[in-house]
């Protein structure tokens, strides 16, 4: 089912068939230190005919439970699918991501902040969202 919704610039939006209030939540599970609030699915406008990519625009809260203060990097938020393929978060670099802006300051231990990031994934990818500070 394709629905028109509040769009990001130059993006079309679709919601998968589901009875849930936010059917996109069926595709993204919260990992450690993350609470997922909303998932919107967009077809990227820079898609090449025959490709099957989508952007998952995910609104979530991240809590720093590390042993020290942390300035989270957007590309360290990872959506890892069921076959352990990793997709890295972004808030720029595509017309689909226009309008996204995130806090880039320091989170002390125990601090939380809200983020909205895009993950370019193959159609119908299911995965877990978490922060990876190991790279």
Secondary structure by P-SEA (a helix, b strand, c coil): ccccccccccbbbbbccccccccccccccccccccccbbbbbccccccccccccccccccccccccccccccccccccccccccbbbbbbcccccccccbbbbcccccccccbbbbbbbbccccccbbbbbbccc
